[in-house]
Amino acid sequence: MIEVKSLSRHYGHLKAVDDLSFTVEPGQVLGFLGPNGAGKSTTMKMLTGFLAPTAGSARINGHDVVADSLAARRCLGYLPEGAPSYGEMTVLDFLLFVARARGIPAREVHTACERVVDRLNLAGVRHQVIDTLSKGFRRRVGLAQAIIHDPAVLILDEPTDGLDPNQKHEVRKLIAEMASDKIIVISTHILEEVQALCNRVMIISQGRLLADDTPAGLIARSRYHNAVTLAADDVRRIASVLSELPEVARAEVKEGELTVFPAGAGLFDAVSRSVAEHGWAVSELRYEAGRLDEVFRMITQGESA
């Protein structure tokens, strides 16, 4: 378990992290969201022992990150922002070094390295010097070192930064496979990543916790939740017709699309029937579960729904 109580980090008068409290349990993949400068990376660094808190405490599997730092860090795998490494080493030499530093028994070191090389598809570059790798491959090497000792807790700061779509899919699949028996905390600004990977989301801004919910719970706060959007040639005429339906609370035309908002249940069926009855040439008709980007702005900037 991760236990955080009143955690704070100040730089002079600047409160980078301000009185954060939360717990995370095995099986949870926590998405840690916030605008730039919100305090996400600072929190990650305190959890992993890179920064000491100004006040408050954090415990990893019962070990205080300050008073019992080594024991706490043994439980952790950490992928920091930028995935720093020893650039003059080859990929395999670096992973061998990390495996030994992590205290993996000598007879198991090569097996552990081969396992992560295989899981991160690094076989083709295992003998290549890290400084000559693309950003995407360096990121994958960084993730490989984070999981080489099979830690109980993974702290990942922007894990798919710099990866192409195929590589992102591979890394997301790997994280999903590891999620059942680990605690995984992912700091990211990619909302798509949160929806793809996380079963819990925390949003912070200016160092303070503003929301703690499931992705579905956050999406349900969107004003687009259960709305219906369509694209057609004459959306304004269609809007005037659909506005008369009892299932429609209001209609909004924006950027060539019409969105109608629910007054009750059955909105999508009612809109579909109207489209068929009037023979409108609709190029797209979609049900809106909600928009996480809109909820994020609403929470962090105080925008109204």
Summary of the structure (lengths in Angstrom):
residues: 305
radius of gyration: 23.6
end to end distance: 35.0
largest distance: 74.2
contacts: 958
relative contact order: 0.13
helix: 38%
strand: 29%
